[in-house]
Amino acid sequence: MSVTKPLPKFTPMPWSMAELRAVIPSECFERDLRRSLVHLARHVIVSGIALYITVSIDAFLSRQSIIQYLSYPATNVMRWSSWLLYWWFQSLMFVGFWAFAHECSHNAFSPHRRVDDAIGFTLFTFMVTPYFSWQMSHVQHHRHRGHAEKDVAYIPRTRSDINIPKHEEEMDYSDYFEDTPLFTFGQLVLRQLFGYTAFLVDIRVTSPKHTSLICHFLPSSSMFKHRYRDVVVSNLGLVVMGCLLFHASRFYGLAFIFKTYGIPWIGLNHWVVLITYLHHTAPNVPHYRGKAWNIQRGALSTVDRNPFGQLGRFCFLDSAHYHVVHHLFPQIPFYHLEEATKHLKALIGDYYLYSDEPVFQALWRSFTECQFVEDDGEVLFYRNSKGESIVEVE
């Protein structure tokens, strides 16, 4: 006779924001413009070197003398192998540029708000992202993280959202979750490729509680209308970027711009969706309602992960690796996050969530197992397609 193993019990963490802040050394909050600029310059140089090497290899292997010496199939394999490596690596570097702009949006790049906004605006415009409207929606995400109804991104679907009746012991959930693995995989691929762009066009993609259109490109959207001019400026920046890409395509050729910029940009969209989704979605991540929610509990409803080890830390600026402490104190610059995390972990213990599960394995697990939460209750955990949770709330 099999014995069902009892689920781990969960009690919401007890510390106040002041108690959490007290364990972080004040040096971790120091922002150094010169240090940040050195990191940014290094990133630009490495990205430029990757582009230069790949284009040089392509030109070298396209020479008729090299083709005759090595044979056409061999040079073709070598050329496209170098481009594949470039697309993978440069897409990671593009995430780094995105992460620098993210730092700027929190005023964590330097002590100077205007300097940060100027740099962040430039970098996000290069990444075809509207800086000021994204900054405003991201602030709302930080203010309401972990709230099952008010967060801007990654609000969990409830039982009633997908029309599942109240849980019964003999209930068959297969009627509500009968998608084949191939169909589920197709949904996941579409979300990875277009999820970020869809979110920018309409925030309801990840926040179903919003009933009206909230578009990052519309200054009149309710979330942005108090900073109407800033959204207009963001849009003008995107128009300028579009013109630059158009003229570059005419000068260098559309194929060259697509290979050097377009494909890494598509990769950027994929990595941003993957990283942010895995930060906020896992079977052991709590969500809250009502009086159970507060800003520090919501901030700790986040998972630190380790994509690509030291390479990931370099390319992503530790944004994927130390995201928990960032949600608590977003003005800590990225080069202090590791130190701040050590002190935070010493205080909160098991409330600190970390996973070293391979990211694509974790993506599939979260996407298939995090299906819905209950309509009632103030502390919530995802249930899977069998209606099961891996945590029990005390």
Secondary structure, 3 states (H helix, E strand, C coil): CCCCCCCCEECCCCCCHHHHHHCCCHHHHCCCHHHHHHHHHHHHHHHHHHHHHHHHHHHHHCCHHHHHHHCHHHHHHHHHHHHHHHHHHHHHHHHHHHHHHHHHHCCCCCCCHHHHHHHHHHHHHHCCCCHHHHHHHHHHHHHHCCECCCCCCCCCCECCCCCCCCCCCCCCHHHCCCCCHHHHHHHHHHHHHHHHHHHHHCHHHCCCCCCCCCCCCCCCCCCCHHHHHHHHHHHHHHHHHHHHHHHHHHHHCHHHHHHHHHHHHHHHHHHHHHHHHHHHCCCCCCEECHHHCCHHHHHCCCEEECCCHHHHHHHHCCCCCCHHHHHHCCCCCHHHHHHHHHHHHHHHHHHCEEECCCHHHHHHHHHHHCCEECCCCCEECCECCCCCCCCEEC
